[in-house]
Amino acid sequence: MDWVEREKKRILQTYSRQKLVIERGEGCYVYDVNGKRYLDLVSGIASVSIGHCNRQLVNRLKEQLEKLIHVSNLYYTTPQIELAERLHEITGMDKFFFCNSGTEAVEAALKFARRATGRKKFVSFTGDFHGRTMGSLSVTHKEKFRKPFEPLISPVEFAEFNSIEDLEKKVDDETAAVIVELIQGEAGVYPAEKEFVRALNDLREEHGFLLIVDEVQTGFGRTGKWFAKEIYELEPDMMTMAKAMGSGVPIGCCALREEVAEKIQAGDHGSTFGGNPLACTAALATIEVIEKENLVENSAKVGRHFKKLLDEHFENVRGFGLMIGFDVDDAPAFVQNCLERGVIVNNTSEKTIRLVPPLIITKEEVEKAVELMKSTSAK
């Protein structure tokens, strides 16, 4: 019995997987159980930010494994405190709640919004994806994700993404928070318009709701900035982070402004494993490598080169930094054809391809990727 059949026999079939059994990874490449090498342009869905098995990360984790793995949040640990201090420096936010994933970070933000405002209503957007647990699912737009699990939390309204007129209709003085992806990832890499974001900010001032920016996919250099909020010169009340934060090690975080944090009380939320020493060490090492190797700048520079090359061969190329989307006639077939050629890409719909490679990718590797992809599907 091969690996795929063994998986089907014992693992709940909640995923549609590519027929690729990955054994190891190094840098921008992964290797299957037969030793074939693939250029990875998915990086764990924008998670393996500093490349597979980065040596500095691995060494830091080894050191931490021999010291302390977990004690719970009944006690203080130094990596958690150090990480909060570093996040304050790079995000400009004031207080941090640690968890294990992006959906957990969103759950925390929704709870904190209700506690801080005393209001119940949330507004999200068409195309937004915020997670699959019950709270985050409630503010995720796609009906096929939500419908089977209703009733979800309410009230929730969805405004048309990038429509100021519709947003004005949906928000009011009963709104606890508006949650937004400034660049929609699962929808196919669609950026918010700057005029729309300015209107959203103005409406926050008018109605007094909190603004939650979901940076789970856009954070830690992915867009050519540390965070997408910098592209829009936006200061949120809360922001959620995960994915690239630990470069493959599970960790999530909800960041809060002081004015919101001071309204949260002991016992309002918790996580047994959230902010454990091992995960926090991974995040600290990830931030250090991003800074040391100038990976935010590399994301911006190589991303521009990538988009330019893609634009010569594909339709509707869009995005920021190394978060890029484009359209093809048959995205599932394109993904399979790329896999056969040794390139891993991801489709978010029947027509849309999403590229989110490790931030360490070089111009040469990008050029190689485009050469292989253009033979699969051209304009």
N, C-alpha and C positions, 0 to 999 in steps of 0.2 A: 504493500500500500504506500503510495507516495505522500508527500507532505500535504498536498491540497486535499486529498481524500481523508487524511488523518484530521485535518482542520475541520472539515465538514462533519465528521463523526462526533466531535467533542466540543466544538466552539459554537455558541449561539450565532445564527446566521443573520446578523444585523448589518453586515458590511458587504458591499459589492467590490470585491478585490480584483486587481490585476493579477494575472497568473505569473507572478514573480515571487520567488522565495529568496529573500535577501538574507545573507549570512554575515556580512561585515561591511563597514564603510570607512572611507578615509578621504578627508577633504570634501571635494564636490562629487565624489564618486561612491557608488555602492557596488557590491559584488554578490552575485547569486550563488546558490549552493553548488553550481557547476563551475564557478570561477569566472563567469562572464562579467565584464565591467560595464557599468552604466553611468552616464553623466546625469546627475540628479538635479532636476530643475523644480522639484517639489519640496525638498528638504523637510520632510515630515509635516507638510502643510504649513510652511513658513516658520517652522520651529527650530530647525537645526541651523541657527544663525551663523555660528562661527565654524561650520563645517563638521563633518562626521569625525568623532573621536579626536578632537583637538587636544594636543598633548598637554597644554597648560591646564585645560579643564580636567582631563583625566588625572593628572598628577594631584591637582587640588582635591579632587574627589577621593582619591586614594588616601591622602593625608587625613581628610575628615572622617572617612570610614573607620580609620584606626583610632580616632579620638571619641567621636560621639555621633550617633545616627539619629536618635529620637528620644525625647523625654516628655513631650506634650507641652501645651501652653500653660500648664500649672507653674512653670518655672521660666526664668530668663535664660536665653542663650545668646552668646556673643555674635554668631553669624547673622542672626535675625536682626539684631540692633544695628550692626554694621551695614546690612543691606538696606534697611530703612533710611539710614543716613545718606547712603549713596543715591538712593532713589529720589530723595529730597533734592539732591544736587542736580540730577539730570532731568527731573520732571517739573520742579518748581512747586509740587504739591507738598502738603504739610504732614499728613498722617497716613498710615498704611495698614491695611488688614491683609494678611497673607492666607492663601488657600492653595488649592492643588491644580486648578485649571481655569480656563476662561469662563466657562459656564458658571462655575462657583463664584468667580469674581463679579459676574453680572447679578447673580442671586443676592450677593452681599449688597451691591449698589442699590438694588430695588428696595431691599429692607431698610437700608440706611435712609433712602429718600423718603419713605413713608414715616419713619421715626422722626426725621429732622423737620419735615414740613407739616405733619399731621394730616396730609392729604392722601388720597388713594389712587387717583387716576395717573396712567402713564400714556405717553404718546411715543410711538416708534414710526418707522417709515417703510413704504413698499420697497422690497428688495433687501431690507436689513436682516442679518442673521446674528443672533446673540447667544445661541446655545440650545441644548436639547433637554435640560432639566425643566421642571414645571414652570418656574418663574421666568427663566430666560426664554423658554419656548413661548411663553405668553406674549413676549415682545418681538418674536421672530415672525417675519411676515408670511413666508410661504405656507399656504394652506395645507399642503400634503404633509408637512411636519406637524402642524397644530391640530388638524381636524380629528384624528383618531383618539386624541387624549383630552378633548374637552369634557367638562368645563375646566378651563384654566383660570389663572387669576384675572380679575377684572376690577374696574373698567380699564380697558386698553383700546386706544384708537390708533389707526395707521394713516398717516398723512402721505401724500404723494411725494416721493423723494425729489428734491430740487424744485418743488412747487411752493412758492411763498404764499400764494393765494390759498392753497389747501391747508397749509400749516396754520395760517391765521384762523381758519375755521375750526381747527381741531384743538388748539390749545386754549386754555381759559384759566380762571382763577381757582379752579378745582384741580388743576394739574400738579401732581407731585413732582414729576420729572419728565423730561424728554430725553430719550436715549437714541444715539445716532452713531453709525459708522461713517466717518468722514470720507473714507474710501471703502466702498462696499466690496468685500472679498468674495464671499460665496455667490453673490449675484453675478460676478464676472469682472470685477475690478472696475467699478464705476465711481469716479470722484464726485464729491459734492461741489457745487458751484460756489464761488466765494461770495457772491451776492446773496445766495441762499443762506449761507452760514452767518453773514452779517445780520440778516433778518431774524434768524433764529436767536442770535445774541440779543437783539433789540427786544424781541418778544419775551425773553427771559427777564429782562429788566421791567417790562410792563406788567407781567403776570406773576412774577416771583417764584416761578418753578425752578427746580434744579436741573442742570444740564449734565448728563452723563455721556462722556465720549468713550466709545468702545474702541480701545487700541489693542485688542487682543491679537489681531493679525497685522496691524500697521506699526506696532511698536518696535523699539530697539533697533532703529536704523533701516528698517525695511523700505521706507519711502524716500530715502536720501536725507531724511532728518531723523533725529532721535525718535520723535513722535509726530504723527500726522497733524496734530493740533498746531504745531509750529508752522506748517505750510499755510494755515488759515489764521494765524496770529490769534488763536482762541484760548481762553483760560476757562476750562470746565470746572464745575463744582466737584465732580468725581470723574475718575477715569479708570477703566479696567484694563488689566494687562495679563499676559500669559505667554503661550507659545514660545517665541524667541527668547523670552526672559531667562530660561535655563538651558537653552541650546539643546533641547531634547530631554532634559530632566524635568519631570512634572512640577510646575509651580505656577501659581496665579496670584494676583494682587488687585485689591481695590484701593485706589488712592483718593484721599479726601482733602478739600480745603479745610482750614482750621474752623471756619464758621459752621461747617457741617459737622465736623468731627466732635465739636464741643457739645453737640446735642445727642450724641450716641452714648448709651449707658453700658456699664458692665453687665454682661449677660445677654446683650441684644443679639449677639451672633458669636459663632465659635467654629473651630475646626481642630480635630485631633491632630492631624498631620500638617496642617497649614503652617508654613514658616519653619519647618523642621531644619536642623543644622545642615543636613546633606543638600537639600534643595536650595537653601539660601547660599551655601557655598558655591553651588553651580551657578547661581545668578550673579554672585559677586565675580566669579572667574569670567563669566560671559561678558560682563560689563568691562572688565579689565582688558580682555582681548579686543573687544570692539574699539576701545579707546587706543590701545597700544598699536593696533594695526590699521587705524584710521578707516574702519569699515563703514562708518556712516558716509564718509566722503567717497569711499569706493562704491557704495550702493548708488549714490547719485551719479557718479562719473560713468561707471560701467552700465548702469541702467539707461542712461541717455544713449550710449553706444548700441545697446541691445535693441532699444526701441527704433533707432534709426535703421538698423539692419532689418528688423522685422517688418518695418513699414514698406520696405522694397518688395516684399513678397506676400504680405498678408493684409487682411482688411481690418479697419477700425482698431488699430493698435492704440492702447491707452494705458494710463497708470503713472505712477511716480516711483523713482528709484528702481529697486528690484522687485516691484509688485506690478506685474504687467499682464494685461489681458488682450486678446485679439480673437477674431472670428474666422471660422472655417466652415465649409459646407457640412461636414460630418465629423463632429468632434470626437465621439467614441472611436471611430475608425482611425482618426488622426492619432489619438493616444496610443492605440495598438500598433500602428505602423511605426511610430517613434520608438516604442519599446523594442520592436524587432531590430531597429537600427542602433539601439544602445543609448537612447535618450528617454528619461522619465519626465513626462509632462502630465498635467491634470486638466480634465474638463469639468466645468461647473454647470454646463447645460449641453444640449444637443449641438450647439453651434459655437460655444465659447471655450477657449483655452486660457488657463491661468498659469503663469510662470512665477514662482517664488523661490529662486535658488538660494543656496547659502550666500551670505554677504561677502565671502572671500572669493567668489568667482572672478575670473580674470577676463580681459577682453578677448584673449585667445580662445578661452573655453566658450565664450559667448559666440564667437565667430564659428567655431566648430559646431556648436548646437544649431545655429541658423542654417549652416550648410546641410546638416542632416535633416532638419525639419522642412526645408524648402523643397526637398525632393519628395516629401510626403504629400504636400498640398500647397499649390501656388495660386496667386491671383488669377 
